[in-house]
Amino acid sequence: MIFRCKVDGLDEIVWWILSMGPHCVVNKPPELADRVGELAAGIVSQYEKPQKVTGKKTATIKKSTRR
């Protein structure tokens, strides 16, 4: 499916695109593709670091200060 739309700025659509995860690829405009790619890479980097195993199964959520 190809979805096209006109928006007033990239901020209003970038988070919607990211919410689709791997089910969406931005082809144009290049600025939007770059921004989505950078944000997705930042998300991936949060999960690449090995986690300490303590015996307890807990989840830790750290709010990112990056924008």
N, C-alpha and C positions, 0 to 999 in steps of 0.2 A: 504494500500500500504506500502510496506517496501522499504526504500531507503537506499542503502549502497554506501559509497564512501571512498576513501583514500584522506586525506588532509595532508598538511605539518604542520598544527597546528590548534588548536581550534579557534583561532581568526578569521580565514578566513570563518568559517561556522557558528559561534554562532549567528551573526547578521542576517544571512539568515534564520536561524531557528526561531529566535524571530520575524521576519517579517511575519511569518505564524500564529502568535498568537495562539489561542486555537486549531488550526487545525493541530498541530504537537506535537508529544510526542517523546522525546529522550529516547531510551532504553539503548543504549550502545554508547560509553564507559561511565562508571559512572562519569568520570571527566567532560565530556561534559554535561551530564544530570544535574550534580551539578551546573555547571556554568550557564546553561540556567535557572535552578530553582532559583538561587540566583538573577540573573538579573531580572527575571520576578517578584520575590517577591519585589525587589526594586521599580519596576514600580508600582505595586499594592499599596505599602506603600505611594507613592506620592498622591494617590487618596483617601486614607482612612480618611484623616483629613477633618473635616467639613469645608466648605467654608463659608465666611461671605456673607450674602445676603444684597445687597445695593439698590435694586430696579432697577438698570441698568443691562442689560444683556451684560456682557463682558467676554471675555476669557483672561486668563493670562497664559503665557507660561514662565516657569522658566527653564533656562538651567541648567541641573544637572552638578555638578563638579565631581561626582563619576565616576570612570572608573573601 
